[in-house]
C-alpha cells in the first residue's frame, strides 16, 4: 500500500490521553540494545525516517549540532543533544554509539494504521503492527514493528 493510501486510512490518535497514560503505566519496560551510527549535523538537514519496504514514517529537520542516528536496519532519525546523551554512550569507534536507557511500550492497540503528532511536531505514521513507546522524559512516539523487535529487549 502506498504511503498516501496508508495516510488516508489511518486514524489520528492522541498518545497523551488518560487512557493511553494508564496503558503506558502498565506497559512492560524495554531496553534498546542496538549499536548505532551517528552523524552530527553541521547544517540544517531534512531527515526522512523510512521503515519497512520504503514506507515514510515521519520527517524531521536536524539543526546544526543535532544528532542524526542510524539504526542497524538503516532507519534514521533526529535527536537533540540533551536527548541523545541520555539515550546513547560512545564506543571506542568514532561515530558509533551503544544505546542505553529504557522505554515502556505496547503493541498498537487500535488494530489499524494510526497517525500521531510526534514530539518533534511532525506527523508520524504507524501500521496496525507498530509499537507505541513512552520514554522516561515523557516523549511518546511510534516504533515500526521490525525496528522494535530488532533493537529492543524486555527488561
NUBA-7273 format. One record per residue: residue number from 0; residue in one letter; x, y, z of N, C-alpha, C, O in turn. Coordinates in Angstrom, 1 decimal, padded with zeros to 4 digits. Last residue first. Example, Ala and Ser with C-alpha at 12.3 -4.5 7.8 and 13.67 -1.06 7.14 Angstrom:
BEGIN
+-----+---------+--------+--------+--------+--------+--------+--------+--------+--------+--------+--------+--------+--------+
: num : residuo :    n.u :    n.v :    n.w :   ca.u :   ca.v :   ca.w :    c.u :    c.v :    c.w :    o.u :    o.v :    o.w :
+-----+---------+--------+--------+--------+--------+--------+--------+--------+--------+--------+--------+--------+--------+
:   1 :       S :  012.8 : -002.2 :  007.1 :  013.7 : -001.1 :  007.1 :  012.9 :  000.0 :  007.9 :  013.4 :  001.1 :  008.0 :
:   0 :       A :  013.2 : -005.7 :  007.8 :  012.3 : -004.5 :  007.8 :  013.2 : -003.3 :  007.8 :  014.2 : -003.3 :  008.5 :
+-----+---------+--------+--------+--------+--------+--------+--------+--------+--------+--------+--------+--------+--------+
//
This chain:
BEGIN
+-----+---------+--------+--------+--------+--------+--------+--------+--------+--------+--------+--------+--------+--------+
: num : residuo :    n.u :    n.v :    n.w :   ca.u :   ca.v :   ca.w :    c.u :    c.v :    c.w :    o.u :    o.v :    o.w :
+-----+---------+--------+--------+--------+--------+--------+--------+--------+--------+--------+--------+--------+--------+
: 154 :       X :  013.1 : -005.9 :  029.7 :  014.0 : -005.8 :  030.9 :  013.5 : -006.8 :  031.9 :  014.1 : -006.8 :  033.0 :
: 153 :       X :  013.1 : -007.0 :  026.3 :  012.3 : -006.9 :  027.6 :  013.3 : -006.8 :  028.7 :  014.3 : -007.6 :  028.8 :
: 152 :       X :  014.8 : -005.1 :  023.9 :  014.7 : -006.3 :  024.6 :  013.9 : -006.0 :  025.9 :  014.1 : -005.0 :  026.5 :
: 151 :       X :  015.1 : -003.7 :  020.5 :  014.6 : -003.6 :  022.0 :  014.5 : -005.0 :  022.6 :  014.2 : -005.9 :  021.9 :
: 150 :       X :  015.7 : -004.1 :  017.9 :  016.6 : -003.2 :  018.6 :  016.2 : -003.1 :  020.1 :  016.9 : -002.5 :  020.9 :
: 149 :       X :  014.0 : -005.7 :  016.5 :  015.4 : -006.0 :  016.3 :  016.3 : -005.1 :  017.2 :  017.5 : -005.3 :  017.2 :
: 148 :       X :  011.4 : -004.9 :  017.2 :  011.8 : -006.3 :  017.5 :  013.3 : -006.5 :  017.4 :  013.9 : -007.3 :  018.1 :
: 147 :       X :  011.4 : -002.2 :  016.2 :  011.3 : -002.5 :  017.6 :  011.8 : -003.9 :  018.0 :  012.6 : -004.0 :  018.9 :
: 146 :       X :  011.7 : -002.7 :  013.5 :  012.7 : -001.9 :  014.1 :  012.6 : -002.2 :  015.6 :  013.7 : -002.3 :  016.3 :
: 145 :       X :  009.4 : -004.1 :  013.0 :  010.6 : -004.8 :  012.8 :  011.8 : -004.0 :  013.5 :  012.7 : -004.6 :  014.0 :
: 144 :       X :  007.3 : -002.1 :  013.8 :  007.4 : -003.4 :  014.4 :  008.8 : -004.1 :  014.2 :  009.4 : -004.5 :  015.2 :
: 143 :       X :  008.3 :  001.3 :  014.4 :  007.8 :  000.3 :  013.5 :  008.2 : -001.1 :  014.0 :  009.2 : -001.3 :  014.7 :
: 142 :       X :  007.1 :  003.2 :  017.0 :  008.3 :  002.4 :  016.5 :  007.8 :  001.3 :  015.6 :  006.9 :  000.6 :  016.0 :
: 141 :       X :  005.9 :  006.5 :  017.9 :  005.7 :  005.2 :  017.2 :  007.1 :  004.5 :  016.9 :  008.0 :  005.2 :  016.5 :
: 140 :       X :  005.9 :  008.2 :  021.1 :  006.1 :  008.1 :  019.7 :  005.8 :  006.6 :  019.2 :  005.6 :  005.7 :  020.0 :
: 139 :       X :  006.3 :  010.5 :  023.6 :  005.5 :  009.3 :  023.2 :  005.6 :  009.3 :  021.6 :  005.4 :  010.3 :  021.0 :
: 138 :       X :  008.4 :  011.8 :  026.2 :  008.1 :  011.7 :  024.8 :  007.3 :  010.4 :  024.5 :  007.6 :  009.4 :  025.1 :
: 137 :       X :  009.1 :  011.6 :  028.9 :  007.7 :  011.9 :  028.6 :  007.4 :  011.9 :  027.1 :  006.2 :  012.1 :  026.8 :
: 136 :       X :  011.6 :  010.7 :  029.6 :  011.4 :  012.1 :  029.5 :  010.0 :  012.6 :  029.1 :  009.8 :  013.8 :  029.0 :
: 135 :       X :  011.3 :  007.9 :  029.3 :  011.3 :  008.5 :  030.7 :  011.2 :  010.0 :  030.7 :  010.7 :  010.6 :  031.6 :
: 134 :       X :  008.9 :  007.3 :  026.6 :  010.3 :  007.4 :  027.2 :  010.2 :  008.1 :  028.5 :  009.3 :  008.7 :  028.9 :
: 133 :       X :  006.7 :  005.1 :  025.2 :  006.8 :  006.3 :  026.1 :  008.2 :  006.2 :  026.8 :  008.6 :  005.3 :  027.4 :
: 132 :       X :  005.5 :  003.9 :  022.1 :  006.5 :  004.0 :  023.1 :  006.4 :  005.2 :  023.9 :  005.9 :  006.3 :  023.5 :
: 131 :       X :  003.9 :  001.4 :  020.3 :  003.8 :  002.8 :  020.8 :  004.7 :  002.9 :  022.0 :  004.6 :  002.0 :  022.9 :
: 130 :       X :  004.5 : -000.4 :  017.3 :  004.6 : -000.3 :  018.8 :  004.5 :  001.2 :  019.1 :  004.9 :  002.1 :  018.4 :
: 129 :       X :  002.6 : -001.7 :  014.5 :  003.6 : -000.9 :  015.1 :  003.5 : -000.9 :  016.6 :  002.6 : -001.5 :  017.2 :
: 128 :       X :  000.6 : -003.0 :  013.1 :  001.6 : -003.8 :  013.8 :  002.6 : -003.0 :  014.6 :  003.5 : -003.6 :  015.2 :
: 127 :       X : -000.8 : -001.2 :  011.6 : -001.5 : -001.9 :  012.6 : -000.6 : -002.8 :  013.5 : -001.0 : -003.2 :  014.6 :
: 126 :       X :  001.7 :  001.4 :  011.2 :  000.7 :  000.5 :  010.7 :  000.0 : -000.2 :  011.9 :  000.4 :  000.0 :  013.0 :
: 125 :       X :  002.1 :  005.0 :  011.7 :  002.4 :  003.6 :  012.0 :  001.3 :  002.7 :  011.5 :  000.1 :  003.1 :  011.4 :
: 124 :       X :  003.5 :  008.2 :  011.3 :  002.6 :  007.2 :  010.9 :  003.0 :  005.8 :  011.3 :  004.2 :  005.5 :  011.3 :
: 123 :       X :  003.5 :  011.4 :  012.6 :  004.2 :  010.1 :  012.5 :  003.2 :  009.1 :  012.2 :  002.1 :  009.1 :  012.8 :
: 122 :       X :  003.8 :  014.9 :  011.8 :  003.0 :  013.7 :  011.9 :  003.9 :  012.5 :  011.8 :  004.9 :  012.5 :  011.1 :
: 121 :       X :  006.0 :  016.9 :  014.0 :  005.5 :  016.4 :  012.7 :  004.6 :  015.2 :  012.9 :  004.6 :  014.6 :  013.9 :
: 120 :       X :  007.0 :  017.6 :  016.5 :  006.0 :  018.5 :  015.8 :  005.5 :  018.0 :  014.5 :  004.6 :  018.6 :  013.9 :
: 119 :       X :  008.5 :  015.9 :  017.9 :  009.2 :  016.9 :  017.1 :  008.3 :  017.8 :  016.3 :  008.7 :  018.6 :  015.5 :
: 118 :       X :  006.7 :  014.1 :  019.0 :  007.3 :  015.1 :  019.9 :  008.0 :  016.2 :  019.1 :  008.1 :  017.3 :  019.7 :
: 117 :       X :  004.0 :  013.7 :  016.5 :  005.3 :  013.3 :  017.2 :  005.8 :  014.4 :  018.1 :  005.5 :  015.6 :  017.9 :
: 116 :       X :  000.8 :  013.0 :  016.4 :  001.7 :  014.2 :  016.4 :  002.9 :  013.9 :  017.2 :  002.8 :  013.7 :  018.4 :
: 115 :       X :  000.0 :  010.0 :  014.6 :  000.1 :  010.8 :  015.9 :  000.9 :  012.1 :  015.5 :  001.5 :  012.2 :  014.5 :
: 114 :       X : -002.0 :  007.6 :  013.0 : -001.2 :  008.8 :  012.9 : -001.2 :  009.5 :  014.2 : -002.2 :  009.7 :  014.9 :
: 113 :       X : -002.3 :  004.1 :  012.2 : -002.5 :  005.3 :  013.1 : -001.6 :  006.4 :  012.7 : -000.6 :  006.2 :  012.1 :
: 112 :       X : -004.0 :  001.2 :  011.0 : -003.0 :  002.2 :  010.9 : -003.3 :  003.5 :  011.7 : -004.5 :  003.8 :  011.8 :
: 111 :       X : -005.4 : -001.0 :  013.5 : -005.4 : -000.3 :  012.2 : -004.3 :  000.7 :  012.2 : -003.7 :  001.0 :  013.2 :
: 110 :       X : -005.6 : -001.8 :  016.2 : -005.9 : -002.8 :  015.1 : -006.0 : -002.2 :  013.7 : -006.5 : -002.8 :  012.8 :
: 109 :       X : -005.0 : -000.4 :  018.5 : -006.2 :  000.0 :  017.7 : -006.5 : -000.9 :  016.5 : -007.6 : -000.8 :  016.0 :
: 108 :       X : -002.7 : -000.9 :  020.0 : -004.0 : -001.5 :  020.4 : -005.2 : -001.2 :  019.5 : -006.3 : -001.7 :  019.8 :
: 107 :       X :  000.4 : -001.7 :  019.1 : -000.7 : -000.8 :  018.6 : -002.0 : -001.5 :  019.0 : -002.3 : -002.5 :  018.5 :
: 106 :       X :  002.1 : -002.9 :  022.0 :  001.7 : -003.0 :  020.6 :  000.5 : -002.1 :  020.3 : -000.3 : -001.8 :  021.2 :
: 105 :       X :  003.9 : -000.7 :  024.1 :  002.8 : -001.6 :  023.8 :  002.6 : -001.7 :  022.3 :  003.0 : -000.9 :  021.6 :
: 104 :       X :  006.6 :  000.2 :  026.4 :  006.0 :  000.1 :  025.0 :  004.9 : -000.9 :  025.0 :  004.9 : -001.9 :  025.8 :
: 103 :       X :  008.8 :  002.4 :  027.9 :  007.7 :  001.5 :  028.1 :  007.0 :  001.4 :  026.8 :  006.8 :  002.5 :  026.2 :
: 102 :       X :  012.4 :  002.3 :  027.7 :  011.1 :  002.9 :  027.4 :  010.0 :  001.9 :  027.9 :  010.3 :  000.8 :  028.2 :
: 101 :       X :  015.7 :  003.1 :  028.9 :  014.6 :  002.2 :  028.7 :  013.4 :  003.0 :  028.2 :  013.4 :  004.3 :  028.2 :
: 100 :       X :  019.4 :  003.1 :  028.4 :  018.1 :  003.6 :  028.9 :  016.9 :  002.7 :  028.5 :  017.1 :  001.7 :  027.9 :
:  99 :       X :  021.4 :  003.1 :  025.5 :  021.2 :  002.9 :  026.9 :  019.8 :  003.4 :  027.3 :  019.2 :  004.1 :  026.5 :
:  98 :       X :  023.3 :  002.0 :  022.6 :  022.0 :  002.5 :  023.2 :  022.0 :  002.2 :  024.7 :  022.6 :  001.2 :  025.2 :
:  97 :       X :  026.4 :  003.1 :  021.7 :  025.6 :  002.0 :  022.2 :  024.4 :  002.6 :  022.9 :  024.6 :  003.5 :  023.7 :
:  96 :       X :  027.8 :  004.4 :  018.6 :  027.3 :  004.6 :  019.9 :  026.5 :  003.3 :  020.3 :  025.9 :  002.7 :  019.5 :
:  95 :       X :  030.2 :  005.7 :  016.4 :  029.4 :  004.5 :  016.8 :  029.1 :  004.6 :  018.2 :  030.0 :  004.8 :  019.1 :
:  94 :       X :  032.0 :  007.7 :  015.9 :  030.7 :  007.8 :  015.2 :  029.8 :  006.6 :  015.5 :  028.7 :  006.5 :  014.9 :
:  93 :       X :  034.8 :  005.8 :  016.5 :  034.3 :  007.1 :  016.2 :  033.0 :  007.0 :  015.4 :  032.9 :  006.3 :  014.4 :
:  92 :       X :  034.8 :  003.2 :  018.9 :  034.8 :  003.5 :  017.4 :  034.1 :  004.9 :  017.2 :  033.0 :  005.1 :  017.6 :
:  91 :       X :  034.3 :  002.8 :  021.5 :  035.7 :  003.1 :  021.1 :  035.9 :  003.5 :  019.6 :  036.9 :  003.9 :  019.2 :
:  90 :       X :  031.2 :  004.5 :  021.9 :  032.0 :  003.3 :  021.9 :  033.4 :  003.8 :  021.6 :  033.7 :  004.9 :  021.4 :
:  89 :       X :  029.1 :  006.7 :  023.9 :  030.1 :  006.4 :  022.8 :  030.8 :  005.1 :  023.0 :  030.9 :  004.6 :  024.1 :
:  88 :       X :  025.7 :  006.0 :  024.6 :  027.0 :  006.2 :  025.1 :  028.0 :  005.9 :  024.0 :  027.7 :  005.1 :  023.1 :
:  87 :       X :  022.3 :  007.4 :  024.6 :  023.4 :  006.7 :  023.9 :  024.8 :  007.0 :  024.6 :  025.0 :  008.1 :  025.1 :
:  86 :       X :  020.4 :  008.8 :  026.0 :  020.0 :  007.6 :  025.3 :  021.1 :  006.8 :  024.7 :  020.9 :  005.6 :  024.4 :
:  85 :       X :  021.3 :  011.2 :  026.9 :  020.6 :  010.4 :  027.9 :  020.2 :  009.0 :  027.3 :  019.8 :  008.1 :  028.0 :
:  84 :       X :  022.4 :  012.3 :  024.6 :  023.3 :  011.9 :  025.7 :  022.6 :  011.1 :  026.8 :  023.3 :  010.3 :  027.5 :
:  83 :       X :  020.0 :  013.0 :  023.2 :  021.0 :  012.0 :  022.7 :  021.8 :  011.5 :  023.8 :  022.0 :  010.2 :  024.0 :
:  82 :       X :  018.7 :  015.0 :  024.5 :  018.0 :  013.6 :  024.4 :  019.1 :  012.6 :  024.0 :  019.0 :  011.5 :  024.5 :
:  81 :       X :  020.5 :  017.0 :  024.2 :  020.2 :  016.6 :  025.6 :  019.5 :  015.2 :  025.5 :  019.7 :  014.4 :  026.4 :
:  80 :       X :  020.7 :  017.3 :  021.3 :  021.9 :  016.9 :  022.2 :  021.5 :  016.4 :  023.5 :  022.0 :  015.3 :  024.0 :
:  79 :       X :  018.0 :  015.7 :  019.6 :  018.7 :  016.9 :  020.1 :  019.7 :  016.4 :  021.1 :  019.7 :  015.3 :  021.6 :
:  78 :       X :  017.9 :  013.4 :  016.9 :  017.8 :  013.6 :  018.4 :  018.5 :  014.9 :  018.7 :  019.6 :  015.2 :  018.2 :
:  77 :       X :  016.3 :  012.0 :  014.1 :  017.0 :  013.1 :  014.7 :  016.8 :  013.1 :  016.2 :  015.7 :  012.9 :  016.7 :
:  76 :       X :  016.9 :  008.9 :  012.2 :  016.0 :  009.8 :  012.9 :  016.9 :  010.9 :  013.6 :  018.1 :  010.7 :  013.8 :
:  75 :       X :  016.7 :  006.1 :  010.0 :  017.4 :  007.3 :  010.5 :  016.4 :  008.2 :  011.2 :  015.2 :  008.3 :  010.8 :
:  74 :       X :  017.2 :  002.7 :  009.4 :  016.2 :  003.7 :  009.8 :  017.0 :  004.9 :  010.4 :  017.8 :  004.7 :  011.3 :
:  73 :       X :  018.9 :  000.6 :  009.1 :  019.0 :  001.8 :  008.2 :  018.1 :  002.9 :  008.5 :  018.2 :  004.0 :  007.9 :
:  72 :       X :  019.0 : -001.3 :  011.1 :  018.2 : -001.5 :  009.9 :  018.2 : -000.5 :  008.9 :  017.7 : -000.6 :  007.8 :
:  71 :       X :  020.6 : -000.1 :  013.1 :  021.2 : -001.2 :  012.2 :  020.3 : -001.5 :  011.0 :  020.9 : -001.9 :  010.0 :
:  70 :       X :  019.9 :  003.4 :  012.9 :  019.8 :  002.1 :  013.5 :  020.4 :  001.1 :  012.6 :  020.6 :  001.3 :  011.4 :
:  69 :       X :  021.4 :  006.4 :  013.0 :  021.0 :  005.4 :  012.1 :  021.1 :  004.0 :  012.8 :  022.1 :  003.6 :  013.2 :
:  68 :       X :  020.8 :  009.8 :  013.9 :  021.1 :  008.4 :  014.4 :  020.6 :  007.5 :  013.3 :  019.5 :  007.6 :  012.7 :
:  67 :       X :  022.0 :  012.9 :  014.1 :  021.3 :  012.0 :  013.1 :  021.7 :  010.6 :  013.4 :  022.9 :  010.2 :  013.2 :
:  66 :       X :  021.9 :  015.4 :  016.4 :  022.4 :  014.1 :  016.1 :  021.5 :  013.4 :  015.2 :  020.3 :  013.3 :  015.4 :
:  65 :       X :  022.5 :  019.0 :  016.0 :  021.7 :  017.8 :  016.3 :  022.3 :  016.5 :  015.9 :  023.2 :  016.5 :  015.0 :
:  64 :       X :  024.3 :  020.8 :  014.9 :  024.6 :  020.3 :  016.3 :  023.6 :  019.2 :  016.7 :  023.9 :  018.5 :  017.7 :
:  63 :       X :  021.9 :  022.4 :  013.0 :  023.4 :  022.2 :  013.2 :  023.6 :  021.9 :  014.7 :  023.0 :  022.5 :  015.6 :
:  62 :       X :  018.9 :  020.5 :  013.1 :  019.6 :  021.7 :  013.1 :  021.1 :  021.5 :  013.3 :  021.4 :  020.4 :  013.8 :
:  61 :       X :  016.9 :  018.3 :  011.2 :  018.1 :  018.4 :  012.1 :  018.6 :  019.8 :  011.9 :  018.9 :  020.3 :  010.8 :
:  60 :       X :  013.6 :  017.8 :  010.8 :  014.7 :  018.7 :  010.4 :  015.7 :  018.8 :  011.5 :  015.4 :  019.3 :  012.6 :
:  59 :       X :  011.8 :  014.9 :  009.8 :  012.2 :  015.8 :  010.8 :  013.3 :  016.7 :  010.3 :  014.0 :  016.3 :  009.3 :
:  58 :       X :  009.1 :  012.8 :  009.0 :  010.2 :  013.6 :  008.5 :  010.5 :  014.6 :  009.7 :  009.6 :  015.0 :  010.4 :
:  57 :       X :  008.0 :  009.3 :  009.2 :  008.0 :  010.7 :  009.6 :  009.1 :  011.4 :  008.9 :  010.0 :  010.8 :  008.3 :
:  56 :       X :  007.8 :  006.9 :  007.7 :  007.2 :  007.0 :  009.0 :  007.0 :  008.5 :  009.4 :  006.0 :  008.8 :  010.0 :
:  55 :       X :  007.4 :  005.8 :  004.5 :  007.9 :  007.0 :  005.2 :  007.1 :  007.1 :  006.5 :  005.9 :  007.3 :  006.5 :
:  54 :       X :  008.4 :  002.7 :  003.4 :  007.3 :  003.5 :  004.0 :  007.9 :  004.6 :  004.8 :  008.7 :  004.4 :  005.7 :
:  53 :       X :  010.2 :  000.8 :  002.5 :  010.3 :  002.2 :  002.0 :  009.2 :  003.1 :  002.4 :  009.0 :  004.2 :  001.9 :
:  52 :       X :  009.2 : -001.5 :  003.9 :  009.6 : -001.5 :  002.4 :  009.5 : -000.1 :  001.9 :  008.8 :  000.1 :  000.9 :
:  51 :       X :  010.4 : -000.4 :  007.0 :  009.7 : -001.5 :  006.2 :  010.2 : -001.4 :  004.8 :  011.4 : -001.3 :  004.5 :
:  50 :       X :  010.9 :  003.2 :  006.9 :  010.9 :  001.9 :  007.6 :  010.3 :  000.9 :  006.6 :  009.7 :  001.2 :  005.6 :
:  49 :       X :  012.5 :  006.3 :  007.1 :  011.9 :  005.3 :  006.3 :  012.0 :  003.9 :  006.9 :  013.1 :  003.6 :  007.4 :
:  48 :       X :  012.5 :  009.5 :  007.9 :  012.6 :  008.2 :  008.6 :  011.8 :  007.2 :  007.7 :  010.5 :  007.3 :  007.7 :
:  47 :       X :  014.4 :  012.0 :  006.5 :  013.2 :  011.2 :  006.3 :  013.4 :  009.9 :  007.0 :  014.3 :  009.2 :  006.6 :
:  46 :       X :  015.6 :  015.0 :  007.5 :  015.8 :  013.6 :  007.7 :  014.5 :  012.9 :  007.5 :  013.5 :  013.2 :  008.3 :
:  45 :       X :  017.2 :  017.9 :  006.3 :  015.9 :  017.2 :  006.4 :  016.2 :  015.7 :  006.5 :  017.0 :  015.2 :  005.7 :
:  44 :       X :  019.4 :  020.0 :  008.1 :  019.3 :  018.8 :  007.2 :  017.9 :  018.2 :  007.4 :  017.5 :  017.9 :  008.6 :
:  43 :       X :  021.4 :  022.7 :  008.7 :  020.0 :  022.3 :  008.7 :  019.9 :  021.2 :  007.6 :  020.3 :  021.3 :  006.5 :
:  42 :       X :  024.7 :  021.5 :  009.4 :  023.8 :  022.5 :  008.9 :  022.4 :  021.9 :  008.9 :  022.2 :  020.7 :  009.2 :
:  41 :       X :  025.9 :  019.4 :  010.5 :  026.7 :  020.7 :  010.5 :  025.9 :  021.8 :  009.9 :  026.4 :  023.0 :  009.9 :
:  40 :       X :  024.9 :  016.9 :  012.7 :  024.5 :  017.8 :  011.6 :  025.4 :  019.0 :  011.7 :  025.5 :  019.6 :  012.7 :
:  39 :       X :  026.8 :  014.1 :  013.4 :  026.3 :  015.4 :  014.0 :  026.1 :  016.3 :  012.8 :  027.0 :  016.6 :  012.0 :
:  38 :       X :  025.8 :  010.8 :  013.1 :  026.5 :  011.9 :  012.5 :  025.9 :  013.2 :  013.1 :  024.7 :  013.3 :  013.4 :
:  37 :       X :  026.2 :  007.4 :  014.2 :  025.7 :  008.8 :  014.4 :  026.5 :  009.8 :  013.7 :  027.8 :  009.7 :  013.6 :
:  36 :       X :  025.0 :  004.1 :  014.3 :  025.9 :  005.1 :  013.7 :  025.3 :  006.5 :  013.9 :  024.1 :  006.7 :  013.9 :
:  35 :       X :  024.5 :  001.9 :  017.2 :  024.0 :  002.8 :  016.1 :  025.2 :  003.7 :  015.6 :  026.2 :  003.9 :  016.2 :
:  34 :       X :  023.6 : -001.0 :  018.6 :  024.7 : -000.2 :  018.3 :  024.3 :  000.6 :  017.1 :  023.9 :  000.1 :  016.1 :
:  33 :       X :  020.7 : -001.7 :  020.7 :  021.4 : -001.6 :  019.4 :  022.7 : -000.8 :  019.5 :  022.8 :  000.1 :  020.4 :
:  32 :       X :  019.0 : -002.1 :  022.7 :  020.3 : -002.8 :  022.8 :  021.1 : -002.6 :  021.6 :  022.1 : -003.3 :  021.4 :
:  31 :       X :  016.8 : -000.5 :  024.9 :  017.3 : -000.6 :  023.5 :  018.7 : -001.1 :  023.6 :  019.5 : -000.7 :  024.3 :
:  30 :       X :  014.6 : -002.2 :  027.0 :  015.9 : -001.5 :  026.9 :  016.3 : -001.6 :  025.4 :  016.2 : -002.7 :  024.8 :
:  29 :       X :  011.3 : -001.9 :  028.3 :  012.2 : -002.4 :  027.3 :  013.5 : -001.6 :  027.3 :  013.4 : -000.4 :  027.5 :
:  28 :       X :  008.7 : -002.8 :  030.4 :  009.8 : -001.9 :  030.2 :  010.8 : -002.6 :  029.3 :  011.1 : -003.8 :  029.4 :
:  27 :       X :  005.1 : -003.1 :  029.8 :  006.4 : -003.6 :  030.1 :  007.5 : -002.6 :  029.8 :  007.3 : -001.7 :  028.9 :
:  26 :       X :  002.5 : -000.8 :  031.0 :  003.3 : -001.5 :  029.9 :  004.6 : -002.0 :  030.4 :  005.2 : -001.5 :  031.4 :
:  25 :       X :  001.1 :  000.7 :  032.7 :  001.0 : -000.7 :  032.9 :  001.9 : -001.5 :  031.9 :  002.0 : -002.7 :  032.0 :
:  24 :       X :  001.6 :  003.3 :  031.7 :  002.0 :  003.0 :  033.1 :  002.0 :  001.5 :  033.4 :  002.7 :  001.0 :  034.3 :
:  23 :       X :  000.4 :  003.0 :  029.2 :  001.8 :  003.1 :  029.3 :  002.3 :  002.8 :  030.7 :  003.3 :  002.2 :  030.9 :
:  22 :       X : -002.4 :  003.0 :  030.0 : -001.8 :  001.8 :  029.2 : -000.2 :  001.8 :  029.3 :  000.4 :  000.8 :  029.5 :
:  21 :       X : -002.6 :  005.5 :  031.2 : -002.8 :  004.3 :  032.0 : -002.2 :  003.1 :  031.3 : -001.5 :  002.2 :  031.9 :
:  20 :       X : -002.2 :  007.1 :  029.0 : -001.2 :  007.2 :  030.1 : -001.3 :  005.9 :  031.0 : -000.3 :  005.4 :  031.4 :
:  19 :       X : -004.4 :  006.4 :  027.5 : -003.1 :  006.0 :  027.0 : -002.0 :  006.1 :  028.1 : -001.1 :  005.2 :  028.2 :
:  18 :       X : -006.4 :  007.5 :  029.1 : -006.4 :  006.1 :  028.8 : -005.0 :  005.6 :  028.3 : -004.6 :  004.6 :  028.8 :
:  17 :       X : -005.7 :  010.3 :  029.1 : -005.6 :  009.5 :  030.4 : -005.6 :  008.0 :  030.1 : -004.9 :  007.3 :  030.8 :
:  16 :       X : -003.7 :  011.0 :  026.2 : -004.9 :  010.9 :  026.9 : -004.7 :  010.1 :  028.2 : -003.7 :  009.4 :  028.4 :
:  15 :       X : -001.4 :  011.1 :  024.5 : -001.4 :  011.7 :  025.9 : -002.7 :  011.8 :  026.6 : -002.8 :  012.5 :  027.6 :
:  14 :       X : -001.6 :  010.2 :  022.0 : -001.0 :  009.3 :  022.9 : -000.9 :  009.9 :  024.3 : -000.3 :  009.3 :  025.2 :
:  13 :       X : -004.3 :  010.4 :  019.9 : -003.6 :  011.2 :  020.9 : -003.0 :  010.3 :  021.9 : -003.7 :  009.6 :  022.7 :
:  12 :       X : -004.5 :  009.6 :  016.4 : -004.5 :  009.2 :  017.8 : -003.7 :  010.2 :  018.7 : -002.7 :  010.7 :  018.3 :
:  11 :       X : -006.2 :  009.3 :  013.5 : -005.4 :  010.2 :  014.3 : -005.6 :  009.9 :  015.8 : -006.7 :  009.9 :  016.3 :
:  10 :       X : -006.1 :  006.4 :  011.5 : -006.8 :  007.2 :  012.5 : -005.8 :  008.1 :  013.3 : -004.7 :  007.6 :  013.6 :
:   9 :       X : -005.5 :  005.9 :  008.0 : -005.1 :  005.8 :  009.4 : -006.0 :  006.8 :  010.2 : -006.6 :  007.7 :  009.8 :
:   8 :       X : -006.2 :  006.1 :  005.4 : -007.0 :  005.1 :  006.2 : -006.6 :  005.1 :  007.6 : -007.1 :  004.4 :  008.4 :
:   7 :       X : -004.5 :  008.0 :  004.3 : -005.9 :  008.2 :  004.1 : -006.7 :  007.2 :  005.0 : -007.8 :  007.6 :  005.4 :
:   6 :       X : -001.9 :  006.9 :  004.8 : -002.3 :  008.1 :  005.5 : -003.8 :  008.3 :  005.4 : -004.4 :  008.7 :  006.4 :
:   5 :       X : -002.0 :  004.7 :  003.0 : -002.0 :  004.5 :  004.4 : -002.4 :  005.7 :  005.2 : -003.2 :  005.6 :  006.2 :
:   4 :       X : -002.0 :  006.1 :  000.6 : -003.2 :  005.3 :  000.9 : -003.2 :  005.0 :  002.4 : -004.2 :  005.0 :  003.0 :
:   3 :       X :  000.5 :  007.4 :  000.7 : -000.7 :  008.2 :  000.7 : -002.0 :  007.4 :  001.0 : -002.9 :  007.9 :  001.7 :
:   2 :       X :  002.2 :  005.1 :  000.6 :  002.1 :  005.9 :  001.8 :  000.8 :  006.8 :  001.8 :  000.2 :  006.8 :  002.9 :
:   1 :       X :  000.6 :  002.2 : -000.8 :  001.4 :  003.4 : -000.9 :  001.2 :  004.3 :  000.3 :  000.2 :  004.1 :  001.0 :
:   0 :       X :  000.9 : -001.2 :  000.0 :  000.0 :  000.0 :  000.0 :  000.9 :  001.2 :  000.0 :  001.8 :  001.3 :  000.8 :
+-----+---------+--------+--------+--------+--------+--------+--------+--------+--------+--------+--------+--------+--------+
//
